[in-house]
C-alpha cells in the first residue's frame, strides 16, 4: 500500500462519480439497440478519434508497454512502429469505406451483421461463426483489463488482488450496462485526454530526473547496455527477423478489432473521417512514445527494482514517487481510464454480438427494440463474469492476455474486412474460409512453441497471411465450380 492512499482514493472516487454520471445521462438517451451499440451514428470527428484510440489502448498502454520497455529496452520500438503504421493504415484504408458500407447495407450494426449482408449469406453460418469468435476473444481481452485494474488497486491500497479486480471490474460493468455506446464514447473523450496528459507528465519527469538523454544513456549502459540496442534482446542475442516481425506484426491487428471498427461505423458523417484520422495519429504517436520512455527511464529513477509481472507496475510507482497525492491520483486514474475505455467497448461489442447475432439471429427474429436492448445489457453481465473468472490469477500478465486476443481478432477479421471493401469478386465461401482459418491459426499456432523456430513467430502474422490466402483460394475455387 502506498503512502497518502486516502487522498488518492478521493481522487478515484471523484473520477468514478463523473463516469457514472455520464452513464446515467446516456441511459436516459438510449431507447433501442442501435443507440446502445452505435449511439445512433451521431459521433463527431473529435469523439470518434479519441473514442477509437482510447478503446484501442487498454491497460497495456500504461502497464504492459512500459513494463516491456523496462525489461527489454529499445527492443520495444519495433512494436511501437508497427502499431503506428497499423493505426494510420486502418484509418486510411478501412474507416470511411466501412462506415459507408455498413449504412448502405441496411444499417448493419455489428461486424458479423456486416459480413452476412455483404456476402448475402442466407445460411447465417458466417454471422454465427464470426459472432462466436467475437465472444471468445473478447472474454479473454476483457479479462486483461480486469487484471490491470486488479494490479492497480492491489499496489495502491494493499487490498487482496481478487477484491481489487472485482472492484475495478464492477465499475466498468456498471457504466457499460446502463449507458451503452454514448456513455462509453463521451467518457472516452475524457479518458483519452487523461491518458494523454498523464503519460506526458510522467515521461517528462522521468526523463528530467534521469538526467536527459545523456543521463539516460549512461544509466542504462551501467545496468545493461544491450537494452539500448533495438536489434538485440536484453541478454544480447540478436532478435532476427522472427523477433522483429513478431513485434512489428502487432500493427496487422488493427484491421480486425471490432471495438475499434465500431467507432468508424458510428461517426455522423464519413466525410469527417480525415479530420478524425489526423487527431487520432497525433494522440497515438504521443502516447506510445511516452509509454516507451517511461519504461526505459524507470530503470534509472525508481527507488526499487522490478522483475517479472511486477515490471508492469513501473508507471504506478513512478507516479507515486514523483508527484504529490492529488497529482499522483490523477495520473493513476489514467490507468483506470485506459482499462475502462477498452473493457467497456469490448463488453459492448460482445453484448451486441449476442443480442444481434445469436438471440435475434437464431431465436427471436421478431424481438422488440426494448427486448433486444435488455438482452444486450444482460449479455454485458454474462461476458463480464467469464472475464472475471479468467482474470482470477494474480500472476497473469496484461500484455500476454492482450497479445492473444489481439491476434485472434486481427487474423480472423482483418483480411476479411479489407478484402470485402476492396475486392468485389470476394464471396461468402472466401469470407467464411478467412474467418475460420485466421481464428483457428491464432489458437493452434502457440501450441507448437518450443518446437521449430518458426513457431516463435507471433501468431498474428501467420494467421493474417493464412487467412488472406484462404479467402483468395476459396473465392476462386467456389467461383470456378459454380
C-alpha positions in Angstrom: 0.0 0.0 0.0 1.4 3.4 -0.9 1.6 6.4 1.3 -1.2 9.0 1.4 -3.6 6.4 -0.1 -6.7 8.3 1.3 -6.0 11.3 -0.9 -5.5 9.1 -4.0 -8.7 7.2 -3.1 -10.6 10.5 -3.0 -9.3 11.4 -6.5 -10.5 8.0 -7.8 -14.0 8.5 -6.2 -14.4 11.8 -8.0 -13.3 10.3 -11.3 -15.7 7.3 -10.9 -18.6 9.7 -10.0 -18.1 11.6 -13.2 -18.0 8.5 -15.3 -21.2 7.1 -13.6 -23.0 10.4 -14.1 -22.2 10.2 -17.8 -23.7 6.7 -17.8 -26.9 8.0 -16.2 -27.3 10.8 -18.8 -26.6 8.3 -21.7 -29.1 5.9 -20.1 -31.8 8.4 -20.5 -31.0 8.9 -24.1 -30.7 5.2 -25.0 -34.0 3.9 -26.5 -33.1 0.9 -28.7 -30.3 -1.5 -29.6 -28.9 0.9 -32.3 -28.5 3.6 -29.7 -26.9 1.1 -27.3 -24.5 -0.3 -29.8 -23.6 2.7 -32.1 -25.1 5.7 -30.4 -27.4 6.3 -33.3 -24.3 7.1 -35.6 -24.0 10.5 -34.0 -20.3 11.0 -33.2 -18.2 14.0 -34.4 -14.6 13.9 -35.5 -13.1 14.5 -32.1 -15.2 12.0 -30.3 -14.7 9.4 -33.0 -10.9 9.8 -32.9 -10.5 9.8 -29.1 -13.0 7.0 -28.6 -11.3 4.8 -31.2 -7.8 5.3 -29.8 -8.8 5.2 -26.1 -10.7 2.0 -26.7 -7.7 0.7 -28.6 -5.1 1.5 -25.9 -6.2 -0.6 -22.9 -4.4 -1.0 -19.6 -1.5 -2.4 -21.6 -0.6 1.1 -22.7 0.2 2.3 -19.2 1.2 -1.1 -17.8 2.1 -3.7 -20.5 4.1 -1.4 -22.8 6.1 0.4 -20.1 6.7 -3.0 -18.5 8.0 -4.4 -21.8 10.3 -1.4 -22.3 11.5 -1.7 -18.7 12.6 -5.3 -19.2 13.5 -5.3 -22.9 14.6 -1.7 -23.6 14.6 -0.4 -27.2 13.5 -3.8 -28.5 10.0 -2.4 -27.8 10.5 0.2 -30.5 9.5 -2.3 -33.2 6.1 -2.8 -31.6 5.6 1.0 -31.4 6.5 1.3 -35.1 4.2 -1.5 -36.1 1.3 0.0 -34.1 1.7 3.5 -35.6 1.8 2.1 -39.2 -1.2 -0.1 -38.5 -3.2 2.7 -36.9 -2.6 5.0 -39.9 -3.5 2.4 -42.5 -6.6 1.4 -40.6 -7.9 5.0 -40.6 -6.8 5.5 -44.2 -7.9 2.2 -45.9 -10.8 1.0 -43.7 -12.6 3.7 -41.8 -14.5 5.6 -44.4 -15.3 2.7 -46.6 -16.6 0.6 -43.7 -18.8 3.5 -42.4 -20.4 3.9 -45.8 -20.7 0.2 -46.5 -22.5 -0.6 -43.2 -25.0 2.1 -43.7 -25.6 1.2 -47.3 -26.2 -2.5 -46.4 -29.4 -1.8 -44.4 -27.7 -0.1 -41.4 -25.6 -3.1 -40.3 -24.8 -2.7 -36.5 -22.1 -5.3 -35.9 -19.2 -6.8 -37.8 -20.9 -10.2 -38.2 -24.0 -8.4 -39.3 -22.0 -6.6 -42.0 -20.4 -9.8 -43.2 -23.8 -11.5 -43.6 -25.2 -8.6 -45.6 -22.1 -8.0 -47.7 -22.0 -11.6 -48.8 -25.7 -12.3 -48.9 -25.4 -15.3 -46.5 -28.9 -16.8 -46.1 -27.5 -19.7 -44.1 -26.4 -17.4 -41.3 -23.3 -19.5 -40.8 -20.9 -16.6 -41.4 -22.7 -14.4 -38.8 -22.7 -17.2 -36.2 -19.1 -18.2 -36.6 -17.9 -14.6 -36.6 -20.1 -13.9 -33.5 -18.6 -16.9 -31.7 -15.1 -15.6 -32.3 -16.2 -12.2 -31.0 -17.5 -13.7 -27.8 -14.4 -16.0 -27.3 -11.7 -13.5 -27.9 -13.4 -10.6 -26.1 -13.9 -12.6 -22.9 -10.1 -13.1 -23.0 -9.4 -9.5 -24.0 -11.7 -8.0 -21.3 -10.0 -10.2 -18.7 -6.7 -8.4 -19.4 -8.4 -5.1 -18.4 -9.6 -6.7 -15.1 -6.1 -7.9 -14.4 -4.8 -4.4 -14.9 -7.4 -2.9 -12.6 -6.6 -5.6 -10.0 -2.9 -4.8 -10.1 -3.6 -1.1 -9.8 -5.8 -1.3 -6.7 -3.6 -4.0 -5.2 -0.5 -1.8 -5.5 -2.2 1.3 -4.2 -4.4 0.2 -1.4 -2.9 -3.0 -0.2 -6.2 -4.9 -0.7 -6.1 -8.6 -2.0 -5.8 -8.9 -5.7 -9.2 -10.7 -6.1 -11.1 -7.9 -4.3 -9.2 -5.3 -6.2 -10.1 -6.9 -9.5 -13.8 -7.2 -8.5 -13.9 -3.5 -7.6 -12.4 -2.3 -10.8 -14.5 -4.8 -12.9 -17.7 -3.8 -11.2 -17.2 -0.1 -12.1 -16.7 -1.0 -15.7 -19.7 -3.2 -15.9 -21.9 -0.7 -14.2 -21.5 2.2 -16.6 -21.4 -0.1 -19.7 -24.6 -1.8 -18.6 -26.6 1.4 -18.2 -25.0 3.9 -20.6 -24.1 1.8 -23.6 -22.3 3.3 -26.5 -23.0 7.0 -25.8 -21.7 6.8 -22.2 -18.6 5.0 -23.4 -17.9 7.4 -26.2 -18.4 10.5 -24.0 -16.2 9.0 -21.3 -13.6 8.1 -23.9 -13.0 11.7 -24.7 -12.3 12.5 -21.1 -10.4 9.2 -20.6 -8.3 9.7 -23.7 -7.4 13.2 -22.7 -6.5 11.9 -19.2 -4.3 9.1 -20.6 -2.6 11.6 -22.9 -1.6 14.1 -20.3 -0.7 11.6 -17.6 1.7 9.8 -19.9 3.3 13.0 -20.9 4.0 14.4 -17.4 5.3 11.1 -16.0 7.5 10.5 -19.1 8.8 14.1 -18.9 9.5 13.8 -15.2 11.3 10.5 -15.7 13.4 12.0 -18.5 14.3 15.0 -16.4 15.1 13.0 -13.3 17.3 10.6 -15.1 19.4 13.5 -16.5 18.1 13.8 -20.0 19.3 11.8 -23.0 23.0 11.7 -21.8 22.0 10.6 -18.2 19.6 8.0 -19.6 22.3 6.5 -21.9 24.8 6.4 -19.0 22.4 4.9 -16.6 21.1 2.2 -18.9 24.7 1.4 -20.1 25.7 0.7 -16.5 22.7 -1.5 -15.9 22.7 -3.4 -19.3 24.0 -1.8 -22.5 22.0 -4.4 -24.6 18.8 -2.5 -23.6 19.8 0.4 -25.9 20.2 -1.9 -29.0 16.9 -2.3 -30.8 18.3 -5.3 -32.7 19.1 -7.5 -29.7 17.1 -8.7 -26.7 18.1 -7.9 -23.1 20.6 -10.8 -23.0 22.4 -9.6 -26.1 21.1 -12.3 -28.5 20.1 -11.0 -32.0 16.3 -10.6 -32.4 16.5 -11.8 -36.0 13.6 -11.5 -38.5 11.3 -13.5 -36.3 11.7 -11.3 -33.3 11.3 -8.1 -35.3 8.4 -9.4 -37.4 6.6 -10.6 -34.2 6.8 -7.1 -32.6 6.1 -5.0 -35.7 3.4 -7.5 -36.7 1.1 -6.1 -34.0 0.2 -3.4 -36.5 -1.7 -6.0 -38.6 -4.2 -6.5 -35.8 -6.0 -3.1 -36.3 -8.0 -4.1 -39.3 -10.0 -6.7 -37.4 -10.7 -5.2 -34.0 -14.5 -5.0 -33.6 -14.4 -2.4 -30.8 -12.2 0.0 -32.9 -14.2 -0.6 -36.1 -17.4 0.1 -34.3 -16.1 3.7 -33.7 -15.7 4.1 -37.5 -19.2 2.9 -38.1 -20.7 5.4 -35.6 -19.3 8.7 -37.0 -22.0 11.1 -38.0 -20.6 11.9 -41.5 -18.0 9.8 -43.3 -16.6 12.9 -44.8 -15.3 13.9 -41.3 -13.0 10.8 -41.2 -9.9 12.7 -42.5 -10.0 15.1 -39.6 -10.6 12.3 -37.1 -7.6 10.4 -38.6 -5.3 13.4 -38.0 -6.4 13.8 -34.4 -6.0 10.1 -33.8 -2.5 9.9 -35.2 -1.2 12.8 -33.0 -2.7 11.2 -29.9 -1.4 7.7 -30.8 2.1 8.8 -31.6 2.4 10.9 -28.4 1.2 8.2 -26.0 3.1 5.3 -27.5 6.4 7.2 -27.4 5.7 8.5 -23.9 4.9 4.9 -22.6 8.2 3.7 -24.2 10.1 6.5 -22.5 8.5 5.7 -19.1 9.6 2.1 -19.2 13.2 2.9 -20.1 13.6 5.9 -17.7 12.1 3.8 -14.9 15.3 1.7 -14.9 17.2 4.7 -13.6 14.8 6.6 -11.4 12.8 4.1 -9.4 13.9 3.5 -5.9 13.0 -0.2 -6.3 13.9 -2.9 -8.8 11.1 -4.7 -10.6 11.0 -8.1 -12.2 8.6 -10.4 -14.0 4.9 -9.4 -13.8 5.8 -6.6 -11.4 7.5 -4.7 -14.2 4.1 -3.8 -15.4 3.7 -1.5 -12.3 6.5 0.9 -13.4 4.1 3.7 -14.3 2.3 3.3 -10.9 5.5 3.5 -8.9 6.9 6.4 -10.9 3.6 8.4 -10.5 3.6 7.9 -6.7 7.3 8.6 -6.3 7.3 11.8 -8.4 4.1 13.6 -7.5 2.0 14.7 -4.5 -1.0 12.5 -3.8 -3.6 14.6 -5.7 -1.5 14.7 -8.9 -0.5 11.0 -8.5 -4.2 10.1 -8.1 -5.0 11.9 -11.3 -2.1 10.1 -13.1 -3.2 6.7 -11.7 -6.8 7.4 -12.7 -5.4 7.3 -16.3 -4.8 3.6 -15.8 -8.3 3.1 -14.7 -9.4 5.2 -17.7 -7.5 3.1 -20.1 -8.9 -0.1 -18.6 -12.5 1.2 -18.5 -12.4 2.7 -22.1 -11.3 -0.6 -23.6 -13.0 -3.1 -21.5 -16.3 -1.3 -21.7 -16.0 -1.1 -25.5 -15.3 -4.8 -25.6 -18.2 -5.7 -23.3 -20.5 -3.6 -25.5 -19.4 -5.3 -28.8 -19.8 -8.7 -27.1 -23.3 -7.8 -26.0 -24.2 -6.7 -29.5 -22.8 -9.9 -30.9 -25.0 -11.9 -28.5 -28.2 -9.8 -28.9 -28.0 -9.2 -32.6 -26.1 -12.2 -34.0 -27.3 -15.0 -31.7 -30.5 -14.0 -29.9 -32.2 -12.2 -32.8 -30.5 -14.3 -35.5 -31.4 -17.7 -34.1 -34.2 -17.5 -31.6 -36.2 -14.2 -31.8 -36.2 -12.8 -35.2 -39.2 -10.6 -34.3 -37.8 -9.4 -31.0 -38.8 -5.9 -30.0 -36.4 -3.0 -29.7 -36.7 -3.0 -25.9 -36.3 -6.8 -25.7 -33.0 -6.6 -27.7 -31.8 -3.6 -25.7 -32.1 -5.5 -22.4 -30.8 -8.7 -23.9 -27.7 -6.8 -24.8 -27.4 -5.4 -21.3 -27.7 -8.8 -19.7 -25.0 -10.1 -22.2 -22.7 -7.5 -20.7 -23.1 -9.2 -17.3 -22.5 -12.6 -18.7 -19.3 -11.8 -20.6 -18.0 -9.8 -17.6 -18.5 -12.8 -15.3 -16.5 -15.0 -17.7 -13.7 -12.4 -18.0 -13.5 -12.0 -14.2 -13.1 -15.8 -13.8 -10.3 -15.7 -16.5 -8.6 -12.8 -14.6 -8.6 -14.5 -11.2 -4.8 -15.4 -11.3 -2.7 -12.5 -9.9 0.3 -13.7 -11.8 -1.4 -13.0 -15.2 0.4 -10.6 -17.4 -1.7 -7.9 -19.1 0.5 -7.9 -22.3 0.2 -11.7 -22.8 -3.6 -11.7 -22.5 -3.9 -8.8 -24.9 -1.5 -10.3 -27.4 -3.5 -13.5 -27.9 -6.9 -11.7 -28.2 -5.4 -9.0 -30.4 -4.0 -11.7 -32.7 -7.3 -13.6 -32.8 -9.3 -10.6 -34.0 -6.6 -9.3 -36.4 -6.3 -12.7 -38.1 -9.9 -13.8 -38.1 -11.5 -10.5 -39.2 -8.7 -8.2 -40.6 -8.2 -9.8 -44.1 -11.9 -10.4 -44.4 -12.7 -6.7 -43.7 -10.1 -5.3 -46.0 -10.8 -7.6 -49.0 -14.6 -7.2 -48.5 -14.1 -3.4 -49.0 -11.8 -3.6 -52.0 -12.5 -6.9 -53.9 -15.9 -7.0 -55.4 -15.5 -10.6 -56.5 -15.0 -11.9 -52.9 -17.8 -14.2 -51.9 -19.3 -16.0 -48.9 -17.1 -19.0 -49.3 -14.0 -16.8 -49.2 -15.2 -14.8 -46.1 -16.1 -18.0 -44.2 -12.7 -19.5 -45.0 -10.8 -16.4 -44.0 -12.6 -16.1 -40.6 -12.2 -19.7 -39.7 -8.6 -20.2 -40.9 -7.4 -16.9 -39.3 -9.1 -17.5 -36.0 -8.0 -21.2 -35.7 -4.5 -20.4 -36.6 -4.1 -18.0 -33.7 -5.5 -20.6 -31.4 -3.4 -23.5 -32.7 -0.1 -21.8 -33.6 1.1 -21.2 -29.9 0.7 -24.9 -29.1 3.8 -25.7 -31.2 6.1 -23.2 -29.4 9.2 -24.9 -28.3 9.5 -26.9 -31.5 10.7 -25.4 -34.8 12.0 -21.8 -34.5 9.3 -20.6 -36.9 6.7 -21.2 -34.2 8.2 -18.5 -32.1 6.7 -16.0 -34.6 3.8 -14.0 -33.1 0.6 -15.9 -34.2 -1.0 -12.8 -35.7 1.5 -12.8 -38.6 0.9 -16.4 -39.9 -2.8 -16.1 -39.0 -3.2 -12.9 -41.1 -1.2 -14.5 -44.1 -3.1 -17.8 -44.0 -6.5 -16.0 -43.7 -5.7 -13.9 -46.7 -4.7 -16.9 -48.8 -7.7 -18.8 -47.6 -10.0 -16.0 -48.8 -8.4 -15.8 -52.2 -8.3 -19.6 -52.8 -11.8 -20.3 -51.5 -13.3 -17.4 -53.5 -11.6 -18.5 -56.8 -12.4 -22.2 -56.3 -16.1 -21.6 -55.5 -16.5 -19.2 -58.4 -14.9 -21.7 -60.9 -17.1 -24.5 -59.7 -20.3 -22.5 -59.8 
